[in-house]
Amino acid sequence: MSNATTVPAANVAAVAVNTIGWLSASDTTIVVPVYQRQYRWDIGGCEQLLGDIRAVAGADSADTHFIGSILSTAGGEDAEDAHLVLIDGQQRITTLMLLIAALHHTLRDDDPRLAAELERVLVRTDDPTRTKLRPHRAWADVFESVVLDRRAEGEEERVSRFDDNYAFFRSQIRPEEAAAIWRGLQKLEHVSITLGAEANAQQIFESLNSTGEPLRDHELIHNYVLMGLTHAEQTEIERDYWLPIEHATGEQIGSFWRHYLVMLTGREVSVTGGRGVYDAFRHEFPRLDVATLRQRAAQWREFAEIYRLLLEPAETPDAAIGAQFASLGTFGRGVYPLVLRLYRDHIHGELAHDELIASLEQLQSLLLRRTIVGVTTDRLVARLCRAAQLGRDELVHAIARITPSDERTRVGLKYSALPHARYVLGRMSGVGAEAGWDLEHIAPTAPGDDWSPDGIRRWAELSDDEQNSFRALAPTLGNLALLEESLFERAFDAAYPAKRAVYGDSALALTREVADAEVWSTAAIARRTEQLTERFLQVWRRPAVASIDDDNLTPILDAKQRRGWPRGWEREFDYVEFRGEHWEVKDIRYLFHRIFQRLWAESPASRQSVMDFSARRGGPVYPAMAWNGQWDRLSADEDSPFLYMGWDSRYMLAAVQGVLEEAGWASEVFLKYSYIGDAMR
């Protein structure tokens, strides 16, 4: 146990302790009270914990790893029933117990001495049938059966978070590294906070967890980058790199880091759950010595300067490119990750000026057409970033595949409200994003009783069908025009004959053409929509390299990870497109099973991909059923290895994505989400 530093207080004792020593030293049971939430750590959290333990195991002997504070209070009315009630820290302690149990079961036959040390952490010496940690009774039996490795007959198919995480640790721990993991475990430290009888446990818990504003992702990244450097090195990195990044991105620094990581990884980065961007950053940059940090920080600074131009297009050195940046801003910042890569390639001489302009035009066509036909533009940019990494031809093909066809776009323009109308009409009129133009509805969206389409009949005299037709077509392409501000005031709320003269005075040819119609009927709107649609399709072209729309398919690498299967779940996918084949699989569990069996059966090369991936990740394929749970052979052969099926949905999806990348097939696998599956993405 480390040297204890006690902070005196009337009802609180805080002591810095070695975590394994704290767990091993006493036979006092640690009880999780009923009011605590259920155990919730998933495999991602377990993977992070194991990674931290491995890292500290290989560090200097004096290094330790701090896991936070553990808050408890004394319980039990007499000595025999004495225990500690765990107020804060049950998720970490439970996960540590599962890891230690997996380590114990891995080596108990090969290293009895170490196994005995581990057992002292897990169970009471006066009663080896009881675990040191006792979850509340709703799931205590399940936890103890996992830790004590005594799953009852018939429980092979049991599903619980304890089973999932224990199976993950078993899959990751190799006997030859057991001693190193134990060394890392022994370097864990925490602050043990014990409350006296008069302490207000809830108040202290809230102060530990809710004091101050939580650190944002970019602040966590900043601390992570500078932590461990000398004062001089911190000053240098802060001055030469971090402050310029902050200056370039301003209030959008959080968005910059997310967009940069999407560009870098070709994967979506979640902003839900609090620390998605920071966690992705740590995953990409696990260790940063000073030399590597300087190199990386120079790249971050360069991309931050590009990001500044996306936020302020007028400052772009090349006016034509700046105009493209401004136009893309119409659609928000969702495609910034791809534009970061394209512009960086351009300024480094890897992408010609005309190729950059063409790519930015294609991006606008993609976004505008999908909005017109009512198809989401979410979760597209990561797949385009992956395509861009492979070259311009791959990017053009990827854009074409998900850009709606001319036919679908025509239908959308005919019957749907025109999105981004000022942008569309401005570009078609040749005035771009210039100010000074107002959007005019030729037939008003809410006409007064005296408005007239022909100077003869008033709005109040039109039939209900005529009025409804005008209302339906009012926001469509054919009924819209741009007008100078001065002319707009003259046309506002006027009948069509009066407006007609105003349109004839406009400097825009596209607006003057409206004056050619003697009356403004629904037929006139339809004719104008048809005429403008042909111009639209010439401005916002679809790359001519794909012959089909992709039915709103989601690439497997962009699939959304979930924590599990909700109650009442029936179908996650309508179907899966696997290398041109149509698969009827209802959810990720079925897909996980089928993908691994298919790769195993397909060819020696794909079989080797399964083995390589599984060896590097420590699963999910094993030569034998190493623990109780849900297993299946990869083939009918007696010497076939086993696929463990007891993972949670997040692990299964990550394994499917990883093994397909290993085999080189990921770009040929797509998901079609069901209605409910799409709603829950």
C-alpha positions in Angstrom: 0.0 0.0 0.0 1.3 3.5 -0.8 2.0 6.1 1.8 -1.3 7.3 3.1 -2.2 11.0 3.2 -5.1 11.6 5.5 -7.2 14.7 5.1 -8.7 15.4 8.6 -12.4 16.3 8.7 -15.1 15.8 11.2 -17.0 13.2 9.2 -14.8 12.4 6.2 -11.5 10.6 5.9 -9.8 10.7 2.5 -6.8 8.4 2.1 -4.7 7.8 -1.0 -4.3 4.0 -1.3 -3.1 1.3 -3.6 -6.3 -0.2 -5.1 -5.2 -3.8 -5.1 -3.9 -3.5 -1.5 -7.2 -1.9 -0.5 -9.2 -4.8 -2.0 -6.9 -7.4 -0.6 -6.3 -6.1 2.9 -9.6 -6.7 4.6 -12.3 -9.3 4.8 -14.9 -6.6 5.0 -17.5 -7.1 2.3 -18.0 -4.2 -0.1 -21.7 -3.9 -0.7 -23.5 -2.1 -3.6 -26.7 -0.6 -2.2 -30.0 -1.2 -3.8 -30.4 2.4 -4.9 -27.3 2.2 -7.2 -27.9 1.9 -10.9 -27.3 -1.4 -12.6 -23.8 -2.3 -13.8 -23.4 -0.6 -17.2 -19.8 -0.6 -18.4 -19.5 -1.9 -21.9 -16.7 -3.6 -23.8 -15.3 -0.2 -24.9 -14.8 0.9 -21.3 -13.2 -2.5 -20.5 -10.9 -2.1 -23.5 -9.8 1.3 -22.2 -9.2 0.0 -18.7 -7.1 -2.9 -19.9 -5.1 -0.6 -22.2 -4.3 1.7 -19.3 -3.2 -1.2 -17.2 -1.0 -2.6 -19.9 0.5 0.9 -20.4 1.4 1.4 -16.7 2.7 -2.2 -16.5 5.3 -1.3 -19.1 6.2 2.1 -17.6 8.9 2.9 -15.0 8.6 1.1 -11.7 7.7 4.4 -9.9 4.8 5.1 -12.3 1.2 4.6 -11.1 -2.3 5.0 -12.6 -4.9 6.9 -10.8 -8.5 5.6 -11.2 -10.3 8.3 -9.3 -12.0 8.3 -5.9 -14.0 5.6 -4.2 -16.7 6.8 -1.8 -18.0 4.5 0.9 -19.5 4.5 4.3 -19.7 1.9 7.1 -22.7 -0.4 7.3 -23.9 -3.2 9.5 -25.1 -3.1 13.0 -22.6 -5.5 14.6 -19.1 -6.8 13.9 -20.3 -9.9 12.2 -22.3 -7.9 9.7 -19.8 -5.2 9.2 -19.4 -4.0 5.6 -18.6 -1.0 3.5 -21.5 0.5 1.5 -20.2 1.7 -1.9 -21.7 5.1 -2.7 -19.5 6.0 -5.7 -17.2 3.7 -7.6 -19.1 0.5 -8.1 -18.7 0.6 -11.9 -14.9 0.7 -11.7 -14.6 -1.8 -8.8 -17.0 -4.3 -10.4 -15.0 -4.1 -13.7 -11.7 -4.6 -11.9 -13.2 -7.6 -10.1 -14.2 -9.1 -13.5 -10.8 -8.5 -14.9 -9.1 -10.1 -11.9 -11.4 -13.0 -12.1 -10.6 -13.5 -15.8 -6.9 -13.3 -14.9 -7.3 -15.8 -12.1 -9.2 -18.3 -14.2 -6.6 -18.0 -17.0 -3.6 -19.0 -14.9 -4.9 -20.8 -11.9 -3.6 -24.2 -13.1 -0.3 -22.9 -14.4 0.7 -20.4 -11.6 -0.7 -21.4 -8.2 1.2 -18.8 -6.4 -0.1 -15.9 -8.4 -3.5 -17.4 -8.5 -3.5 -17.4 -4.7 -2.7 -13.6 -4.7 -5.5 -13.0 -7.1 -8.0 -15.0 -5.0 -7.3 -12.9 -2.0 -8.6 -9.9 -4.0 -11.7 -11.7 -5.1 -13.0 -13.7 -2.1 -13.1 -13.5 1.7 -10.4 -15.7 3.4 -12.9 -16.7 6.0 -15.5 -17.8 3.4 -14.0 -18.6 -0.1 -17.6 -19.1 -1.4 -18.3 -15.4 -1.0 -16.9 -12.6 -3.2 -15.4 -9.4 -1.6 -17.8 -7.3 -3.7 -21.5 -8.0 -3.3 -23.8 -6.4 -5.8 -27.4 -5.9 -4.6 -29.5 -9.0 -4.7 -31.1 -8.3 -8.1 -27.9 -9.5 -9.8 -25.6 -10.7 -7.0 -26.0 -14.4 -8.0 -25.0 -13.7 -11.6 -22.0 -11.7 -10.6 -20.8 -14.4 -8.1 -21.3 -17.2 -10.6 -19.0 -15.3 -13.1 -16.3 -14.4 -10.6 -16.3 -17.8 -8.9 -16.7 -19.6 -12.3 -19.6 -21.7 -11.2 -22.2 -21.2 -13.9 -25.1 -23.6 -13.3 -26.2 -26.1 -15.9 -28.6 -24.6 -18.4 -27.1 -21.1 -18.1 -24.9 -21.3 -21.2 -27.2 -19.0 -23.1 -27.4 -16.4 -20.2 -26.9 -12.8 -21.2 -25.6 -10.2 -18.8 -23.1 -7.4 -18.8 -21.0 -9.3 -16.3 -20.8 -12.3 -18.7 -20.0 -10.0 -21.7 -17.2 -8.1 -20.0 -15.7 -11.2 -18.3 -15.7 -12.9 -21.7 -13.9 -9.9 -23.2 -11.2 -10.0 -20.6 -10.8 -13.8 -21.0 -10.4 -13.3 -24.7 -7.7 -10.6 -24.3 -5.5 -12.1 -21.6 -2.8 -14.4 -22.8 -1.1 -16.6 -20.2 2.3 -15.3 -21.1 1.3 -11.7 -20.3 -0.5 -12.5 -17.0 2.4 -11.4 -14.9 2.6 -8.1 -16.7 -1.1 -7.4 -16.2 -0.8 -8.3 -12.6 2.1 -5.8 -12.3 -0.1 -3.1 -13.9 -3.0 -3.9 -11.6 -0.7 -3.4 -8.6 0.1 0.1 -9.8 -3.5 1.3 -9.7 -4.3 3.9 -7.0 -7.4 5.7 -5.8 -8.5 8.0 -3.1 -10.6 6.1 -0.6 -13.1 8.4 0.9 -14.8 7.0 4.0 -17.8 8.8 5.5 -18.5 9.0 9.2 -21.9 8.4 10.8 -22.9 12.1 10.7 -21.7 12.8 7.1 -24.2 13.6 4.4 -23.4 11.0 1.8 -25.6 12.4 -0.9 -24.2 15.9 -0.6 -20.6 14.6 -0.8 -21.5 12.4 -3.8 -23.0 15.3 -5.7 -20.0 17.5 -4.9 -17.6 14.9 -6.3 -19.5 14.5 -9.5 -21.2 17.8 -10.2 -18.9 20.6 -9.1 -18.1 23.1 -11.8 -18.6 22.9 -15.5 -17.4 19.5 -17.0 -14.4 19.8 -19.2 -15.2 19.9 -22.9 -13.6 17.7 -25.5 -11.1 20.2 -26.7 -10.1 21.1 -23.1 -9.5 17.4 -22.4 -7.4 17.2 -25.6 -5.4 20.2 -24.5 -4.6 18.7 -21.1 -3.8 15.3 -22.7 -1.4 16.8 -25.1 0.5 18.9 -22.5 0.4 16.4 -19.6 3.8 14.9 -18.9 5.8 17.5 -20.7 8.4 19.7 -18.9 7.5 23.3 -18.3 9.6 24.5 -21.2 8.1 21.9 -23.6 4.5 22.9 -22.4 5.3 26.5 -23.1 6.7 25.8 -26.6 3.7 23.6 -27.6 1.2 26.1 -26.2 2.8 29.1 -27.9 3.8 27.6 -31.3 0.9 25.2 -31.9 -2.1 25.3 -29.5 -2.6 29.1 -29.4 -2.6 29.4 -33.2 -5.1 26.5 -33.4 -7.4 28.3 -30.9 -6.9 31.6 -32.8 -7.8 30.0 -36.2 -10.9 28.1 -35.0 -12.2 30.4 -32.2 -15.5 29.2 -30.7 -15.6 26.4 -33.2 -12.5 24.6 -31.9 -14.6 21.7 -30.6 -16.1 21.2 -34.1 -12.7 21.5 -35.6 -11.3 18.6 -33.6 -14.4 16.4 -34.5 -14.2 17.2 -38.2 -10.4 16.7 -38.2 -10.8 13.2 -36.6 -13.5 12.2 -39.1 -11.2 13.3 -41.9 -8.2 11.4 -40.4 -10.0 8.2 -39.6 -12.8 8.0 -42.2 -15.1 7.1 -39.3 -18.0 9.1 -37.7 -17.1 10.5 -34.3 -19.9 10.6 -31.8 -20.6 13.8 -29.9 -23.1 12.1 -27.6 -22.2 10.7 -24.2 -19.8 13.5 -23.2 -16.3 12.6 -24.4 -16.6 11.1 -27.9 -14.2 13.4 -29.6 -11.6 13.2 -26.8 -11.8 9.4 -26.7 -11.3 9.3 -30.5 -8.3 11.6 -30.2 -6.7 9.4 -27.6 -7.3 6.3 -29.7 -5.6 7.9 -32.7 -2.7 9.4 -30.6 -2.1 7.0 -27.7 1.4 8.2 -27.0 3.0 11.5 -28.0 6.7 12.0 -27.3 7.9 15.5 -27.8 9.4 14.9 -31.3 6.2 13.2 -32.5 4.1 15.8 -30.9 5.8 18.6 -32.7 5.3 16.9 -36.0 1.6 16.1 -35.3 1.0 19.6 -33.9 2.3 21.2 -37.0 -0.3 19.2 -39.0 -3.1 20.2 -36.6 -2.1 23.8 -37.0 -2.2 23.6 -40.8 -5.6 22.0 -40.7 -6.9 24.6 -38.3 -5.8 27.3 -40.7 -7.8 25.6 -43.5 -10.7 25.4 -41.1 -10.5 29.2 -40.6 -11.0 29.6 -44.4 -14.1 27.4 -44.3 -15.5 29.6 -41.5 -14.5 32.8 -43.3 -14.5 32.0 -47.1 -13.8 35.6 -48.0 -10.3 35.2 -46.6 -9.4 32.4 -49.0 -6.4 33.5 -51.2 -8.1 32.1 -54.3 -11.4 33.8 -55.0 -12.9 31.0 -57.0 -12.2 28.5 -54.2 -13.5 31.0 -51.6 -16.8 31.2 -53.6 -17.1 27.4 -53.5 -16.5 27.4 -49.7 -19.2 30.1 -49.3 -21.6 28.0 -51.4 -20.9 24.9 -49.4 -21.7 26.9 -46.3 -25.3 26.9 -47.4 -25.6 23.3 -46.4 -23.9 23.6 -43.0 -20.6 22.2 -41.8 -21.3 18.5 -42.3 -18.9 18.1 -45.2 -16.0 20.1 -43.7 -14.0 16.9 -43.0 -13.8 16.1 -46.7 -13.1 19.7 -47.7 -10.3 19.8 -45.2 -8.6 16.9 -47.0 -9.3 18.2 -50.5 -7.9 21.7 -49.8 -4.9 20.3 -48.0 -4.2 18.1 -51.0 -4.6 21.1 -53.3 -2.2 23.4 -51.4 0.4 20.5 -51.3 0.2 20.1 -55.1 -1.6 16.7 -55.0 -4.9 18.0 -56.4 -5.2 20.4 -59.3 -7.2 23.6 -59.1 -9.8 22.4 -61.6 -10.1 19.0 -59.9 -10.7 20.7 -56.5 -13.4 23.0 -58.0 -15.1 20.0 -59.7 -15.1 18.0 -56.4 -16.6 21.0 -54.5 -19.3 21.3 -57.2 -20.1 17.6 -57.0 -20.4 17.9 -53.2 -23.0 20.7 -53.6 -24.9 18.6 -56.2 -24.9 15.7 -53.8 -26.2 17.7 -50.9 -28.8 19.7 -52.8 -30.2 16.7 -54.7 -30.6 14.6 -51.6 -32.3 17.4 -49.8 -34.7 17.9 -52.7 -35.7 14.2 -52.9 -36.1 14.0 -49.1 -33.1 11.7 -48.4 -31.0 12.4 -45.4 -27.5 13.9 -45.8 -26.4 12.6 -42.3 -23.5 10.1 -42.0 -22.2 10.6 -45.5 -18.9 12.4 -45.0 -17.0 9.6 -43.4 -17.4 7.3 -46.3 -16.4 10.1 -48.7 -13.3 10.7 -46.6 -12.4 7.1 -47.0 -12.9 7.3 -50.7 -10.8 10.4 -51.0 -7.9 8.6 -49.3 -7.9 6.1 -52.2 -7.8 8.9 -54.9 -9.9 11.2 -56.9 -11.5 8.5 -59.1 -12.7 6.7 -56.0 -14.2 9.9 -54.6 -16.1 10.7 -57.8 -17.5 7.2 -57.8 -18.5 7.4 -54.2 -20.3 10.7 -54.7 -22.0 9.5 -57.8 -23.4 6.4 -56.1 -25.2 8.4 -53.4 -26.3 11.3 -55.6 -30.0 11.0 -56.6 -30.6 10.6 -60.3 -32.0 13.2 -62.7 -35.4 11.5 -62.7 -35.8 11.5 -59.0 -34.6 15.1 -58.8 -37.1 16.2 -61.5 -40.0 14.7 -59.4 -38.7 16.4 -56.3 -38.5 19.8 -58.0 -41.9 19.5 -59.5 -43.8 18.7 -56.3 -41.7 19.7 -53.3 -40.7 23.0 -51.7 -37.4 24.2 -53.1 -34.7 24.1 -50.4 -32.1 26.8 -50.2 -34.1 28.8 -52.7 -31.9 32.0 -52.6 -28.8 29.9 -53.2 -30.4 28.0 -56.1 -31.9 30.9 -57.9 -28.8 33.1 -57.2 -26.5 30.6 -58.9 -28.9 30.0 -61.8 -29.1 33.8 -62.2 -25.3 34.2 -62.0 -25.3 36.4 -58.8 -24.1 33.7 -56.4 -24.3 34.6 -52.7 -24.3 38.4 -53.3 -26.5 40.5 -51.1 -29.3 42.8 -52.4 -31.8 40.2 -53.6 -35.0 39.1 -52.1 -36.9 35.9 -52.7 -40.2 36.5 -54.4 -43.2 34.1 -54.4 -45.0 35.0 -57.7 -48.2 33.4 -56.4 -48.2 34.4 -52.7 -48.1 31.6 -50.1 -51.0 33.2 -48.3 -52.9 35.4 -50.8 -55.4 38.0 -49.7 -58.9 37.9 -51.0 -58.1 40.6 -53.7 -55.0 38.9 -55.1 -55.6 37.9 -58.7 -53.7 35.6 -61.1 -55.1 37.3 -64.2 -56.5 40.7 -63.3 -60.1 39.4 -63.7 -60.8 36.9 -61.0 -60.1 37.6 -57.3 -58.6 34.9 -55.0 -61.9 34.7 -53.1 -63.6 33.8 -56.4 -61.4 30.8 -57.2 -62.6 27.3 -56.5 -61.3 25.3 -53.5 -59.4 23.1 -55.9 -57.7 26.0 -57.6 -56.8 27.6 -54.3 -55.3 24.3 -53.0 -53.3 23.8 -56.2 -51.8 27.3 -55.9 -51.0 26.7 -52.2 -49.3 23.4 -53.0 -47.2 24.9 -55.8 -46.3 28.2 -54.1 -43.0 27.1 -52.6 -41.8 25.1 -55.7 -39.1 26.1 -58.2 -41.5 27.4 -60.9 -43.2 29.9 -58.6 -40.0 31.6 -57.2 -37.9 34.4 -58.4 -35.2 36.8 -57.2 -35.9 40.5 -57.1 -33.9 43.6 -56.3 -34.8 45.0 -53.0 -36.4 48.2 -54.5 -38.5 46.1 -56.9 -39.5 43.7 -54.2 -41.3 46.5 -52.3 -43.3 47.3 -55.4 -44.3 43.7 -56.0 -45.1 42.8 -52.4 -48.7 41.6 -52.1 -49.7 42.9 -55.6 -51.8 41.0 -58.0 -50.0 39.3 -60.9 -50.7 41.9 -63.6 -49.0 44.5 -61.4 -46.2 42.2 -60.5 -45.6 41.4 -64.2 -44.5 44.9 -65.0 -42.1 44.8 -62.0 -40.5 41.6 -63.2 -39.9 43.1 -66.6 -37.8 45.8 -64.9 -35.4 43.3 -63.2 -31.8 43.1 -64.1 -32.0 39.3 -63.9 -32.9 37.5 -67.1 -34.3 34.6 -65.1 -36.8 37.0 -63.4 -37.6 39.0 -66.6 -38.8 35.7 -68.2 -41.7 35.5 -65.7 -43.2 38.6 -67.4 -43.6 36.6 -70.6 -46.7 34.9 -69.1 -49.9 36.9 -69.5 -51.6 35.2 -66.6 -50.1 33.3 -63.7 -51.9 29.9 -63.5 -50.9 26.6 -62.1 -50.1 25.6 -65.6 -47.7 28.5 -65.9 -46.0 27.4 -62.7 -45.6 23.9 -64.1 -44.1 25.1 -67.4 -41.6 27.3 -65.6 -40.7 24.5 -63.3 -40.0 22.3 -66.2 -37.9 24.9 -67.9 -35.8 25.7 -64.8 -35.4 22.1 -64.0 -33.3 21.5 -67.1 -31.1 24.4 -66.2 -30.9 23.1 -62.6 -29.7 19.7 -63.8 -26.9 21.4 -65.9 -25.7 23.5 -62.9 -25.9 20.7 -60.3 -24.8 17.7 -62.3 -24.5 14.1 -61.1 -21.2 12.4 -62.0 -21.8 10.1 -64.9 -20.1 7.0 -63.4 -23.0 5.2 -61.7 -26.1 3.8 -63.2 -28.2 3.2 -60.1 -29.2 5.0 -56.9 -28.0 3.2 -53.8 -31.4 2.9 -52.0 -30.1 4.8 -49.0 -27.7 2.0 -48.1 -25.3 2.5 -45.2 -21.7 1.3 -45.7 -20.8 -1.3 -43.0 -18.0 1.0 -41.7 -20.6 3.8 -41.0 -23.0 1.6 -39.1 -24.1 3.0 -35.7 -23.0 1.2 -32.6 -25.6 0.4 -30.0 -25.4 -0.8 -26.5 -27.8 -3.7 -27.0 -31.2 -4.9 -28.3 -34.1 -3.0 -26.9 -37.2 -4.8 -25.6 -39.6 -5.6 -28.4 -36.9 -5.5 -31.0 -37.8 -7.3 -34.2 -35.6 -6.2 -37.1 -32.6 -3.9 -37.3 -32.0 -4.4 -41.0 -34.3 -4.9 -44.0 -31.4 -6.6 -45.8 -27.6 -6.5 -46.2 -25.8 -6.1 -49.6 -22.7 -8.3 -49.4 -20.5 -8.0 -52.4 -23.5 -7.9 -54.7 -25.4 -10.6 -52.8 -28.7 -9.9 -51.1 -28.8 -11.2 -47.5 -31.8 -11.4 -45.3 -30.3 -10.9 -41.8 -32.4 -9.2 -39.2 -29.7 -7.8 -36.8 -26.0 -7.5 -36.0 -26.0 -10.8 -34.2 -27.1 -12.7 -37.3 -24.7 -10.7 -39.5 -21.8 -11.3 -37.1 -22.3 -15.0 -37.3 -22.8 -15.1 -41.1 -19.8 -12.9 -41.9 -17.3 -14.9 -39.9 -18.7 -18.2 -41.3 -18.6 -16.8 -44.9 -15.0 -15.5 -44.6 -13.9 -18.9 -43.1 -15.5 -20.8 -46.0 -14.7 -18.4 -48.9 -11.0 -18.9 -49.5 -7.6 -19.6 -47.8 -6.9 -15.8 -47.9 -10.1 -14.8 -46.2 -9.7 -17.6 -43.7 -6.2 -16.2 -42.9 -7.8 -12.8 -42.5 -10.1 -14.2 -39.8 -7.2 -15.8 -38.0 -5.0 -12.7 -38.2 -7.7 -10.3 -37.0 -8.7 -12.6 -34.2 -5.1 -13.1 -33.1 -4.5 -9.4 -33.0 -7.7 -8.6 -31.1 -7.8 -11.6 -28.9 -11.0 -13.0 -30.4 -13.8 -13.6 -31.3 -12.4 -16.9 -32.8 -10.7 -19.5 -30.6 -9.4 -23.0 -31.0 -11.5 -24.3 -28.2 -14.4 -23.3 -26.0 -12.3 -21.6 -23.3 -15.1 -20.7 -20.9 -18.9 -21.3 -20.4 -21.1 -19.4 -22.8 -22.5 -19.2 -26.3 -20.3 -20.8 -28.9 -20.6 -22.1 -32.5 -18.1 -23.7 -34.9 -17.1 -21.8 -38.0 -17.7 -24.9 -40.1 -18.9 -28.5 -39.8 -15.3 -29.8 -39.8 -14.3 -31.3 -36.5 -11.1 -29.3 -36.4 -12.9 -26.0 -37.1 -12.3 -23.3 -34.5 -15.1 -21.8 -32.4 -16.8 -18.5 -32.7 -17.9 -17.0 -29.3 -21.4 -15.6 -29.7 -21.9 -14.0 -26.2 -20.7 -10.5 -27.1 -22.8 -7.4 -26.8 -23.9 -5.7 -30.0 -21.2 -3.0 -30.0 -18.5 -5.6 -29.9 -20.1 -7.6 -32.7 -20.4 -4.6 -35.0 -16.8 -3.6 -34.3 -15.6 -7.2 -35.0 -17.6 -7.3 -38.3 -16.1 -4.0 -39.4 -12.6 -5.0 -38.4 -12.5 -8.4 -40.0 -14.0 -7.1 -43.2 -11.3 -4.4 -43.3 -8.8 -7.1 -42.7 -10.1 -9.1 -45.6 -10.3 -6.0 -47.9 -14.1 -6.4 -48.3 -15.5 -3.6 -46.2 -16.2 -1.3 -49.1 -18.4 -3.9 -50.7 -20.8 -4.5 -47.7 -23.8 -2.2 -47.2 -26.7 -2.2 -44.7 -30.3 -1.3 -45.4 -31.8 -0.3 -42.0 -35.4 -1.2 -41.3 -37.8 1.5 -40.3 -37.2 1.0 -36.6 -33.5 0.4 -37.1 -33.2 3.6 -39.0 -35.1 5.5 -36.4 -32.8 4.3 -33.7 -29.6 5.1 -35.5 
